[in-house]
């Protein structure tokens, strides 16, 4: 009888742990989907207009200008 109660308790704990892992995986999946959406939006924006990055060299103090020009493919 005591062994049955212990095994039931262990099974319940395992079930709770599995449910917790499932919830965490679902949350991670949603976060990755959100990141993917943001990266896609930024990439689309970059491809439609030029971007200029101005960086100051930490060693010599000179300004470095980097220009990225994208070409957007026409969509049908």
C-alpha positions as CSV (number, residue, x, y, z in Angstrom):
1,X,0.0,0.0,0.0
2,X,2.8,2.4,0.9
3,X,4.7,1.5,-2.2
4,X,1.6,2.3,-4.3
5,X,1.4,5.7,-2.7
6,X,5.1,6.3,-3.3
7,X,4.9,5.3,-6.9
8,X,1.8,7.4,-7.5
9,X,3.5,10.4,-5.9
10,X,6.6,9.8,-8.2
11,X,4.3,9.6,-11.2
12,X,2.5,12.8,-10.3
13,X,5.8,14.6,-9.9
14,X,7.1,13.4,-13.2
15,X,3.8,14.5,-14.9
16,X,4.2,17.9,-13.3
17,X,7.8,18.1,-14.5
18,X,6.8,17.1,-18.0
19,X,4.0,19.7,-18.1
20,X,6.5,22.4,-16.8
21,X,9.0,21.5,-19.6
22,X,6.2,21.6,-22.2
23,X,5.1,25.1,-21.0
24,X,8.7,26.3,-21.1
25,X,9.2,24.9,-24.6
26,X,6.0,26.6,-25.8
27,X,7.2,29.9,-24.3
28,X,10.6,29.5,-26.1
29,X,8.9,28.7,-29.4
30,X,6.8,31.9,-29.1
31,X,9.9,34.0,-28.3
32,X,11.7,32.5,-31.3
33,X,8.7,33.3,-33.5
34,X,8.7,36.9,-32.3
35,X,12.5,37.2,-32.9
36,X,12.0,35.8,-36.4
37,X,9.3,38.3,-37.1
38,X,11.5,41.2,-36.0
39,X,14.5,40.1,-37.9
40,X,12.4,39.6,-41.1
41,X,10.9,43.1,-40.7
42,X,14.4,44.6,-40.3
43,X,15.7,42.7,-43.3
44,X,12.8,43.9,-45.4
45,X,13.4,47.5,-44.3
46,X,17.1,47.2,-45.0
47,X,16.5,45.9,-48.5
48,X,14.2,48.8,-49.4
49,X,16.5,51.7,-48.4
50,X,20.2,52.5,-47.9
51,X,21.6,52.4,-44.4
52,X,24.7,54.3,-43.2
53,X,26.6,53.3,-40.1
54,X,28.9,55.9,-38.5
55,X,31.5,54.3,-36.1
56,X,34.3,56.0,-34.2
57,X,37.5,53.9,-33.9
58,X,38.2,53.4,-30.2
59,X,42.0,53.4,-30.9
60,X,42.6,56.3,-33.2
61,X,39.4,58.3,-32.9
62,X,38.7,58.4,-36.6
63,X,35.1,58.2,-37.9
64,X,34.4,55.3,-40.2
65,X,31.3,55.4,-42.4
66,X,29.9,52.2,-43.8
67,X,27.0,52.4,-46.3
68,X,24.9,49.4,-47.1
69,X,22.7,49.5,-50.1
70,X,20.1,46.8,-50.7
71,X,18.1,46.0,-53.8
72,X,14.6,44.8,-53.1
73,X,13.4,42.0,-55.4
74,X,10.0,42.8,-57.0
75,X,7.2,40.7,-55.5
76,X,4.4,39.3,-57.6
